[in-house]
Each structure stands twice: as structure tokens, then as C-alpha cells.
């Protein structure tokens, strides 16, 4: 993920880090966004997956109880059919200090492949681990609809800068950053294309963009505005007194299945599971995406499956090890509150003044109310991370 560096965040991390962090690529210095253990993210795991289609990596979150991990369904299934392709999986936490392997794999019953189900709220899978991880406190689940909330994202995917995009072969280290759930994928897609495209909806998919402080990169606002819908979306930057206060980030390849957390009563609760990214804004409005193409640069957007919509399904799998909030340490409470102060209070998105059901294709350079979502989706699809 790419992060715009906050001066305040730099100071805070200097205080809490037990040893200096090394340098990696970021807007200023992304090494300041390597997740320290004190942040309470040790339960975010790196998934090394072998499947009938090859091998790859994803991220996932350990649930309370220590034996189940929540990730994205597309990490372990065929993108066309949704059938499981995983043959084996190893999971590592804390940089490999704690490891386990996958014992059983459960895919959401509504999931029928990434190309059929992306955005319909079912891109979830649960991994039962070979052993209970007792050294790490797993995450509780957010029971609320968190639209408008600031969230912390964490994953092991590619890194880079918002100005240049992600860097190939740069993943494998846990990073974190912040963003805001500004709208839902269902609402935005219906507004743009006239249809949500689903045969059935199983839950919400949160949607957010990667801002650099300029109106040109404010992707969500520009997409709504392009079809005549009034929508208030922040630019992710507060330049009061010339200081950068927000630390906005975007998931990248390898972050699929990674957790998105809301701070509630001093604890990080799992609110979303990262599913996909796209460059809709840059495709239709070329000056929106600072680096054209899907590369997680400024002006791109991301979508994550909402946890609260799927609590019944999750708990039906976890059973006796129900994912409920566990007490956090006093240090975690103080640290979490301090980090959230860096990005301000929760912000609520504006309410659209109207719904102009239209779709548009760059190939025709025109807006056509009659072309329908399937045509528009072929113009610019979503991409799994």
C-alpha cells in the first residue's frame, strides 16, 4: 500500500518504536508505516497459498479464539467458478515468528467467483488453522455499518508511493495506513451504470479512494459529479498551518483479504476485508489517476467486504470460537487513540441530491443512458488484489 507521510505520525512512531525502522519506498518514507508490534496488528497474517492454478500470497486476520482466520474468497478459489482451488496454505504472523498451516477452508455460500460476485458482499473465506494461536490476541468483529468511518488498513502486499504507484516484488512486510469509507460499491455502481449487476446481494461492500489533497484526484467525488450527482467527498488532506495531518493509503496486490479496522472503545475491531481495486476514475477521466492503469496510485479506488453484513455466516463457521471483542492493553488504547487523532474525527459522506442512472465508455467518449452495466463493465473491470 502507498502512504502519504504525516509529520505527526513520524514523531509518534519515533516514540513508540523500540528500534529504528529501515527505509522502503513511499510518498516520503513508507518505512514509517511498517506496523510496529505495539500497534496491535500482530494478528494480521501473511498467507502463502498453493493451488491448482499456481501459487500466490494474500493477507488475512486472525479472529478471537485464535484458530480461525478471515480472508477474501478469491484468494483460494477459481475467479470464474468460485470453486476452491487451494491445495495447501502456510500462515505466518509477526514476521514469521509464529506460523501455522491451513486445516480447513470455508468459502461464503453466496460466492460464485470473482468475476460473478465481486462487490456483492460475499468475497469472504475462513481458514481453520492447524493450531490455536495463543500468543496473539485475535480480532473481534465490528457489528455496525461503518460507512463514513476512518479505518486502519493492514496487509503484506506491494508497497510504493501514491505518486508513482506500487512496485513489483515489493511485498512481504506488514504495512498499515488510513482511509475513509466514503460510499458503498453498490450505490456508486448503480449511480454510474444504472444497475448493480448482481443476481443477489449478500451484504455491503465499502468503497473508498486514494486522495492526494487535490480535487483532480478526488476519485469518488469526480465519478459522481461526472454523471450529475452531487456528492461530498473529502480530499484526504488537511493543510492547516501547512502541515499534512492525514495519512491516507490504498491497498495493493497481495493485500487481498487484509483487514480494515475501526477503533472502538480502545480496541481494533475488524470492519472490512479487502476485495478489489480499480481505476474507474482514471479510465473515464484521464487526469484523475496520477499514473494510468491499475497500480494503486493517487486517484484510484478500492472496495472491501463489510464484516457486519456477514456476522451470521462467520459465526456459523467459527462456532465455539466465536469472534468477540477481547480486552486490549492500556497501551493499545492510548496508542490507537493517538493514531486516530492524526486523521481527525469520523467524517460522513454527503447524500446524493439525485441519481442519474447512466453509464459511459471511453471508447465512444460519450454518456449513454441505454448502454447498460454489462457494456460499461467490459470497458473497465475491477481487479482482484
SELUM-314359 format. One record per residue (C-alpha): x, y, z; residue number from 0. Coordinates in steps of 0.2 Angstrom, whole numbers, plus 5000, padded with zeros to 4 digits. Example, Ala and Ser with C-alpha at 12.3 -4.5 7.8 and 13.67 -1.06 7.14 Angstrom:
2
((5062,4978,5039),0)
((5068,4995,5036),1)
This chain:
385
((5000,5000,5000),0)
((5006,5018,4997),1)
((5005,5031,5010),2)
((5007,5050,5011),3)
((5018,5053,5026),4)
((5011,5063,5041),5)
((5024,5073,5051),6)
((5014,5070,5067),7)
((5014,5051,5063),8)
((5033,5051,5060),9)
((5035,5059,5078),10)
((5023,5046,5086),11)
((5031,5031,5078),12)
((5048,5038,5083),13)
((5042,5037,5101),14)
((5034,5020,5101),15)
((5046,5010,5090),16)
((5058,5000,5101),17)
((5071,5001,5087),18)
((5073,5012,5072),19)
((5064,5006,5056),20)
((5073,5003,5040),21)
((5069,5013,5024),22)
((5057,5007,5010),23)
((5048,5016,4996),24)
((5034,5028,5000),25)
((5027,5045,4997),26)
((5040,5052,5009),27)
((5047,5037,5018),28)
((5035,5022,5019),29)
((5046,5013,5031),30)
((5037,5024,5044),31)
((5022,5014,5040),32)
((5029,4997,5044),33)
((5017,4990,5058),34)
((5026,4990,5075),35)
((5020,4977,5087),36)
((5014,4990,5099),37)
((5000,4995,5086),38)
((4991,4979,5090),39)
((4991,4971,5072),40)
((5001,4956,5076),41)
((4985,4946,5071),42)
((4987,4951,5053),43)
((4994,4936,5044),44)
((5003,4933,5028),45)
((4995,4919,5018),46)
((5007,4908,5006),47)
((4995,4899,4995),48)
((4997,4884,4984),49)
((4983,4880,4972),50)
((4979,4870,4957),51)
((4981,4887,4947),52)
((4998,4890,4954),53)
((5004,4899,4970),54)
((5002,4917,4977),55)
((5001,4927,4993),56)
((4986,4936,5002),57)
((4983,4943,5019),58)
((4971,4939,5032),59)
((4966,4942,5050),60)
((4966,4931,5065),61)
((4949,4930,5074),62)
((4946,4930,5093),63)
((4949,4912,5099),64)
((4965,4910,5089),65)
((4961,4896,5077),66)
((4951,4904,5063),67)
((4957,4917,5050),68)
((4946,4928,5039),69)
((4952,4932,5022),70)
((4945,4935,5004),71)
((4937,4921,4995),72)
((4945,4925,4979),73)
((4962,4921,4987),74)
((4958,4902,4987),75)
((4945,4900,4973),76)
((4944,4900,4954),77)
((4939,4918,4948),78)
((4927,4911,4936),79)
((4918,4897,4946),80)
((4921,4901,4964),81)
((4926,4883,4967),82)
((4940,4880,4979),83)
((4957,4878,4971),84)
((4968,4879,4987),85)
((4979,4864,4990),86)
((4989,4870,5004),87)
((4992,4886,5014),88)
((5005,4892,5027),89)
((5001,4907,5038),90)
((5014,4917,5046),91)
((5012,4931,5060),92)
((5025,4943,5067),93)
((5037,4942,5053),94)
((5037,4923,5053),95)
((5040,4921,5072),96)
((5023,4912,5073),97)
((5017,4900,5060),98)
((5003,4888,5056),99)
((4995,4880,5041),100)
((4978,4879,5034),101)
((4967,4864,5040),102)
((4950,4868,5033),103)
((4944,4881,5021),104)
((4926,4888,5021),105)
((4920,4899,5006),106)
((4905,4911,5008),107)
((4890,4901,5001),108)
((4885,4916,4990),109)
((4902,4917,4982),110)
((4902,4911,4964),111)
((4919,4918,4958),112)
((4927,4935,4957),113)
((4920,4940,4940),114)
((4902,4935,4946),115)
((4902,4940,4964),116)
((4914,4955,4966),117)
((4905,4969,4975),118)
((4890,4958,4981),119)
((4896,4956,4999),120)
((4901,4938,4998),121)
((4920,4939,4994),122)
((4925,4931,5011),123)
((4933,4914,5016),124)
((4938,4907,5033),125)
((4953,4897,5036),126)
((4954,4885,5051),127)
((4972,4884,5056),128)
((4981,4868,5061),129)
((4984,4875,5079),130)
((4976,4888,5090),131)
((4987,4904,5090),132)
((4988,4908,5109),133)
((5002,4920,5108),134)
((4992,4933,5098),135)
((4976,4941,5103),136)
((4964,4939,5088),137)
((4952,4952,5082),138)
((4934,4955,5087),139)
((4921,4959,5073),140)
((4913,4976,5071),141)
((4894,4973,5072),142)
((4890,4990,5065),143)
((4888,4998,5047),144)
((4904,5009,5047),145)
((4901,5020,5032),146)
((4909,5037,5035),147)
((4921,5030,5047),148)
((4940,5032,5047),149)
((4948,5015,5046),150)
((4966,5007,5048),151)
((4971,4995,5034),152)
((4984,4982,5035),153)
((4992,4970,5024),154)
((5008,4962,5016),155)
((5005,4967,4998),156)
((5016,4978,4987),157)
((5022,4995,4993),158)
((5026,5011,4983),159)
((5020,5029,4983),160)
((5004,5037,4978),161)
((5014,5047,4966),162)
((5022,5033,4957),163)
((5011,5018,4960),164)
((5015,5001,4968),165)
((5032,4992,4965),166)
((5033,4974,4958),167)
((5040,4961,4970),168)
((5040,4973,4985),169)
((5028,4964,4997),170)
((5030,4953,5012),171)
((5031,4965,5026),172)
((5016,4971,5036),173)
((5012,4989,5032),174)
((4997,5000,5038),175)
((4989,5016,5033),176)
((4972,5025,5035),177)
((4957,5029,5024),178)
((4938,5033,5025),179)
((4923,5023,5020),180)
((4915,5036,5009),181)
((4902,5026,5000),182)
((4896,5009,4995),183)
((4901,5000,4979),184)
((4883,4996,4976),185)
((4877,5014,4977),186)
((4891,5020,4966),187)
((4890,5007,4953),188)
((4871,5009,4952),189)
((4873,5028,4950),190)
((4886,5026,4936),191)
((4879,5011,4926),192)
((4861,5011,4931),193)
((4862,4993,4938),194)
((4871,4985,4952),195)
((4874,4970,4941),196)
((4870,4957,4954),197)
((4858,4942,4954),198)
((4858,4943,4973),199)
((4866,4954,4986),200)
((4873,4946,5001),201)
((4880,4962,5010),202)
((4888,4979,5009),203)
((4905,4982,5000),204)
((4913,4998,5007),205)
((4921,5010,4994),206)
((4935,5022,4996),207)
((4948,5032,4986),208)
((4966,5037,4987),209)
((4967,5056,4988),210)
((4982,5067,4987),211)
((4974,5083,4993),212)
((4969,5089,4976),213)
((4951,5090,4968),214)
((4958,5081,4952),215)
((4962,5065,4962),216)
((4946,5065,4972),217)
((4940,5050,4963),218)
((4924,5046,4971),219)
((4918,5064,4970),220)
((4923,5066,4952),221)
((4914,5050,4947),222)
((4898,5055,4955),223)
((4900,5073,4948),224)
((4903,5066,4930),225)
((4885,5059,4930),226)
((4877,5074,4938),227)
((4876,5068,4956),228)
((4880,5080,4970),229)
((4891,5071,4982),230)
((4903,5077,4996),231)
((4919,5068,4997),232)
((4934,5074,5006),233)
((4951,5076,4998),234)
((4960,5067,5012),235)
((4971,5082,5016),236)
((4971,5095,5029),237)
((4984,5108,5026),238)
((4980,5119,5041),239)
((4996,5129,5046),240)
((5004,5120,5031),241)
((5005,5103,5040),242)
((5000,5087,5032),243)
((4988,5079,5045),244)
((4980,5064,5036),245)
((4989,5048,5031),246)
((4979,5041,5018),247)
((4983,5024,5010),248)
((4977,5012,4997),249)
((4978,4993,4997),250)
((4988,4984,4983),251)
((4991,4967,4975),252)
((4995,4955,4989),253)
((4984,4964,5001),254)
((4968,4955,4996),255)
((4960,4948,5012),256)
((4969,4960,5023),257)
((4959,4968,5037),258)
((4952,4985,5039),259)
((4949,4990,5057),260)
((4939,5003,5066),261)
((4945,5009,5084),262)
((4930,5006,5096),263)
((4932,5008,5115),264)
((4951,5007,5113),265)
((4951,4991,5103),266)
((4953,4987,5084),267)
((4938,4978,5078),268)
((4938,4970,5060),269)
((4926,4980,5049),270)
((4931,4976,5031),271)
((4940,4963,5021),272)
((4949,4970,5006),273)
((4942,4963,4990),274)
((4947,4973,4975),275)
((4954,4989,4967),276)
((4950,4998,4951),277)
((4954,5014,4941),278)
((4937,5019,4935),279)
((4940,5037,4938),280)
((4956,5037,4928),281)
((4949,5027,4914),282)
((4934,5039,4911),283)
((4943,5055,4917),284)
((4961,5053,4912),285)
((4968,5067,4923),286)
((4960,5058,4939),287)
((4973,5044,4940),288)
((4991,5051,4943),289)
((4998,5035,4935),290)
((4986,5027,4922),291)
((4982,5009,4924),292)
((4978,4999,4940),293)
((4993,5002,4951),294)
((4986,5009,4967),295)
((4992,5027,4963),296)
((4983,5043,4968),297)
((4966,5044,4960),298)
((4962,5025,4961),299)
((4948,5017,4972),300)
((4946,5001,4982),301)
((4932,4990,4989),302)
((4931,4979,5004),303)
((4918,4967,5010),304)
((4909,4973,5025),305)
((4910,4962,5040),306)
((4894,4967,5049),307)
((4884,4960,5034),308)
((4891,4943,5037),309)
((4891,4940,5056),310)
((4879,4926,5055),311)
((4889,4916,5042),312)
((4906,4920,5050),313)
((4900,4914,5067),314)
((4891,4899,5060),315)
((4909,4893,5055),316)
((4919,4899,5070),317)
((4906,4891,5082),318)
((4913,4888,5099),319)
((4927,4900,5095),320)
((4916,4915,5091),321)
((4925,4931,5086),322)
((4920,4943,5100),323)
((4930,4958,5106),324)
((4944,4954,5118),325)
((4951,4966,5131),326)
((4966,4976,5124),327)
((4980,4983,5134),328)
((4980,5000,5141),329)
((4995,5005,5129),330)
((4985,4999,5114),331)
((4971,5010,5120),332)
((4982,5025,5121),333)
((4991,5021,5105),334)
((4976,5018,5095),335)
((4968,5034,5101),336)
((4983,5044,5097),337)
((4984,5037,5079),338)
((4966,5041,5076),339)
((4969,5059,5082),340)
((4981,5061,5067),341)
((4967,5059,5055),342)
((4953,5068,5064),343)
((4936,5063,5069),344)
((4925,5052,5058),345)
((4918,5060,5043),346)
((4901,5057,5035),347)
((4899,5057,5016),348)
((4886,5068,5008),349)
((4870,5062,5002),350)
((4867,5062,4984),351)
((4855,5075,4978),352)
((4849,5064,4963),353)
((4853,5048,4954),354)
((4857,5050,4936),355)
((4857,5032,4930),356)
((4869,5032,4916),357)
((4885,5023,4910),358)
((4899,5028,4899),359)
((4913,5020,4889),360)
((4929,5029,4885),361)
((4929,5020,4868),362)
((4914,5031,4862),363)
((4918,5046,4873),364)
((4900,5048,4877),365)
((4887,5045,4891),366)
((4873,5034,4886),367)
((4859,5030,4897),368)
((4855,5015,4887),369)
((4871,5005,4886),370)
((4868,4996,4902),371)
((4880,4990,4915),372)
((4887,4974,4906),373)
((4894,4986,4892),374)
((4901,4998,4904),375)
((4909,4983,4915),376)
((4918,4977,4899),377)
((4925,4995,4897),378)
((4934,4995,4914),379)
((4933,4980,4926),380)
((4938,4978,4944),381)
((4954,4969,4948),382)
((4957,4957,4962),383)
((4972,4962,4973),384)
